[in-house]
Amino acid sequence: MPAESVKFALSVLIAILLVPLYVCLLQLTHRAKRPIMSLAQRLWLWLSTWVQSAFGYPVRIPGSPPISDEVQLTSFLIQTPALSQTIKAFGADPAAMLAAVARCGPAERGSIRSVLKVVHGTQFMRVPEGQSSPRTPRNLFISQMRRGTPAIRAALEGAGLDVRSLMFYIAHGVHETDVAGNSPQHQDSPQNSSRDSTHGVEMLNDDFTPMEFVVYVLSQYFGMAKPEAIRVMLQVHHKGSAILPQASMAQATESAASANAFARQNDFPLLLRVVTQSNPASDAPSAPCG
């Protein structure tokens, strides 16, 4: 029997054995709600990844050829029209990136298992309007740089590419260096004195920073209890931004800078900036006497 037929037969046999187990887990999930839901999903994800990598089935992403390692995945992503245009607008050369990735040795290319790790890492990312899958080129590229084999990112950085700044540019459409001090100050009414203004930090939404990380930042750097942090995170997610009032300009600047630095350390493009808003009470006309 040909090798491919043996692989197919074994895959079918494993699926027959595992499907009943998965059905049982789904039933437990329905009864216990969320706690086992995560466990069932993770178990199924682990089993499917193990079967695919064990039998050498390549990963198939819509629009791409069969992918067997991370070099193939990264090369495909760099050549997609949308991501290639973004890379050029950033100021980098896609051809130079392709050449750098191609120099990775056999031990640095990753495997089917590591490709699946990258693909699964896009699940928390937002999906652009009109698309039904989070596996878009930019999402996959961000996941590759964060979760993939370190050698691929090292190869790009060795060729002179600032990977972190490119990820920031993909997320916000502006260069990280253009955000002065990571905390640009915006004033609604420059003519007002500081005592007539309120200071705060504006948190901006992006498609790549996980909700859990945003909640952690709000709790650690802005002293919010978890329920309040979740509420603010959802406001940022749905409305695009949220203003976090601060006692002074100095406090706002320090909080924004610290949170931005922590986000960069963790390779997330979360952006916070200092804002100064005029106090509505100071702008209201005085009530007439009498």
C-alpha positions in Angstrom: 0.0 0.0 0.0 1.4 3.4 -0.9 2.7 5.6 1.9 0.1 8.3 1.3 -2.7 5.7 1.6 -1.3 4.4 4.9 -1.2 8.0 6.3 -4.8 8.6 5.1 -6.0 5.3 6.7 -4.3 6.1 10.0 -5.7 9.6 10.0 -9.2 8.3 9.5 -8.8 5.7 12.2 -7.5 8.3 14.7 -10.4 10.6 13.8 -12.9 7.8 14.4 -11.4 7.2 17.8 -11.2 10.9 18.8 -14.6 12.2 17.6 -16.6 10.4 20.3 -14.3 11.9 22.9 -14.7 15.3 21.5 -18.5 14.9 21.5 -18.4 14.0 25.2 -16.3 17.0 25.9 -18.8 19.3 24.1 -21.6 17.8 26.2 -19.6 18.5 29.4 -18.9 22.0 28.1 -22.6 22.6 27.6 -23.3 21.7 31.2 -20.4 23.4 32.8 -20.3 26.5 30.5 -17.0 28.4 30.2 -14.5 26.5 32.4 -14.5 23.3 30.3 -15.1 25.1 27.1 -11.6 26.4 27.1 -10.2 23.0 28.1 -12.2 21.2 25.3 -11.1 23.7 22.7 -7.4 23.4 23.7 -7.5 19.6 23.8 -9.1 19.5 20.3 -6.5 22.0 19.0 -3.7 20.0 20.5 -5.0 16.7 19.0 -5.5 18.2 15.5 -2.1 19.8 15.6 -0.5 16.6 16.7 -2.2 14.5 13.9 -1.3 17.1 11.2 2.3 17.4 12.2 2.8 13.7 12.9 1.7 12.7 9.4 3.3 15.7 7.7 0.2 17.2 6.2 1.1 20.8 5.0 -0.8 23.8 6.3 -3.3 25.3 3.8 -4.2 29.0 4.0 -6.6 30.4 1.5 -4.6 31.8 -1.4 -1.4 30.2 -0.5 0.5 27.1 -1.7 0.9 24.2 0.8 3.1 25.4 3.6 5.4 23.1 5.5 7.6 25.5 7.5 7.8 29.1 8.7 10.2 30.3 6.0 7.6 29.3 3.4 4.9 31.0 5.4 6.9 34.2 5.9 7.9 34.4 2.3 4.3 34.0 1.1 3.1 36.7 3.5 5.8 39.2 2.4 4.8 38.7 -1.2 1.0 39.3 -0.7 0.0 42.6 -2.3 -1.5 44.2 0.8 1.4 43.4 3.1 4.0 44.1 0.4 2.6 47.6 -0.1 2.5 48.3 3.6 6.2 47.2 3.9 7.1 49.6 1.1 5.2 52.4 2.7 7.0 51.7 5.9 10.3 52.2 4.0 11.6 48.6 3.9 12.3 46.5 0.9 10.3 43.3 0.5 12.9 41.7 -1.7 15.6 42.2 0.9 13.3 40.7 3.5 12.7 37.6 1.3 16.5 37.2 0.8 17.1 37.4 4.5 14.5 34.8 5.3 15.8 32.5 2.5 19.2 32.4 4.3 17.7 30.6 7.3 19.2 27.1 7.6 17.3 23.8 7.9 17.3 23.9 11.7 15.9 27.5 11.6 13.0 27.0 9.3 10.5 25.7 11.8 8.1 22.9 11.2 4.4 22.2 10.5 3.8 22.2 14.2 5.3 25.7 14.6 3.4 27.0 11.5 0.2 25.8 13.2 1.2 27.7 16.4 1.6 30.8 14.3 -1.8 30.3 12.6 -3.6 29.6 15.8 -2.0 32.7 17.4 -4.2 34.9 15.2 -7.4 33.8 16.8 -7.5 36.7 19.3 -6.9 39.3 16.6 -9.7 41.4 15.0 -11.0 40.5 11.6 -11.2 43.3 9.0 -14.7 44.1 7.8 -15.9 41.8 5.0 -13.6 38.9 6.0 -14.6 35.8 7.9 -11.2 34.6 9.0 -8.6 36.2 11.3 -5.9 34.6 9.1 -5.2 37.7 7.1 -1.6 38.4 5.8 -1.0 41.2 8.4 -2.4 39.1 11.3 -0.3 36.1 10.3 2.8 38.3 9.9 2.4 39.8 13.4 1.8 36.4 14.9 4.9 35.0 13.0 7.1 37.8 14.5 5.7 37.3 18.0 5.2 33.5 18.2 7.3 32.0 15.4 10.8 30.6 15.4 13.1 33.4 16.7 15.6 32.7 14.0 13.3 34.2 11.3 12.9 37.4 13.1 16.6 37.5 13.9 17.3 37.1 10.2 15.1 40.1 9.3 16.7 42.2 12.0 20.1 41.1 10.9 19.3 42.5 7.5 18.6 45.9 9.1 14.8 45.7 9.5 13.3 47.2 12.7 10.7 44.5 13.2 9.1 46.1 16.2 8.6 49.4 14.4 7.2 47.6 11.4 4.6 45.8 13.6 3.7 49.2 15.1 3.3 50.7 11.6 1.1 47.8 10.5 -1.1 48.4 13.5 -1.4 52.2 13.4 -0.3 53.3 9.9 2.3 55.7 11.4 5.9 55.3 12.3 6.7 54.7 15.9 9.4 57.4 15.8 6.7 59.9 14.7 5.0 59.4 18.1 7.3 61.7 20.1 8.2 60.1 23.4 5.3 57.6 22.8 3.1 60.3 24.4 2.1 63.1 22.0 0.2 65.9 23.7 -3.0 67.2 22.2 -4.7 70.3 23.4 -8.3 71.1 22.5 -8.0 74.7 23.5 -4.3 75.9 23.6 -5.3 79.3 24.8 -6.6 78.0 28.1 -4.3 77.9 31.1 -3.4 74.6 32.8 -5.7 75.3 35.7 -8.6 75.6 33.2 -7.8 72.2 31.7 -7.9 68.5 32.6 -5.2 66.1 31.8 -5.5 62.5 30.8 -4.2 59.6 28.9 -5.9 58.4 25.7 -5.8 54.7 25.0 -6.1 53.8 21.3 -7.5 50.6 19.9 -5.6 48.3 17.6 -6.3 44.9 16.0 -3.4 43.0 17.6 -3.2 43.6 21.3 -5.1 41.0 23.3 -7.9 42.1 25.5 -6.3 40.4 28.5 -3.2 42.5 28.0 -5.1 45.7 27.9 -6.9 44.8 31.1 -3.6 44.1 32.8 -2.2 47.4 31.7 -5.2 49.3 33.0 -4.9 47.5 36.3 -1.2 47.8 36.8 -0.5 51.3 35.4 -3.8 53.1 36.1 -4.8 51.4 39.4 -8.2 50.1 38.1 -10.0 47.2 39.7 -10.6 44.4 37.3 -14.3 45.0 36.6 -13.5 48.7 35.8 -10.5 47.7 33.7 -12.7 45.3 31.7 -15.3 48.0 31.1 -12.7 50.5 29.9 -11.1 47.8 27.7 -14.5 47.1 26.0 -15.0 50.9 25.5 -11.6 51.1 23.7 -12.5 48.0 21.7 -15.9 49.2 20.5 -15.4 53.0 20.3 -11.7 53.1 19.2 -10.4 54.9 22.3 -11.0 56.0 25.9 -9.7 58.9 28.0 -8.2 58.0 31.4 -8.3 61.1 33.6 -5.1 61.9 35.5 -4.3 64.3 38.3 -1.6 66.3 36.5 0.3 66.5 33.3 3.4 64.9 35.0 1.3 61.9 36.1 -0.3 61.5 32.7 3.1 61.6 31.0 4.7 59.1 33.3 1.7 56.7 33.1 1.5 56.8 29.3 5.3 56.4 28.9 5.5 53.4 31.4 2.5 51.6 29.8 3.9 52.2 26.3 7.3 50.9 27.3 5.7 47.8 28.8 3.7 47.1 25.7 6.8 47.4 23.5 8.7 45.0 25.8 5.9 42.4 25.1 5.8 43.2 21.3 2.3 44.7 21.4 1.5 47.9 19.5 -0.8 49.2 22.2 -0.6 53.1 22.1 -1.4 55.5 24.8 -0.9 59.3 24.5 -1.2 62.3 26.7 -4.2 64.6 26.1 -5.1 67.9 27.6 -8.8 69.0 27.4 -10.3 72.3 28.3 -12.5 72.3 31.3 -16.2 72.8 30.2 -16.9 74.7 33.4 -14.3 77.3 32.6 -15.7 77.8 29.1 -19.3 78.3 30.3 -20.6 81.9 30.5 -21.3 83.4 33.9 -24.8 83.5 35.1 -26.4 87.0 34.9 -26.9 88.7 38.2 -30.3 89.6 39.5 
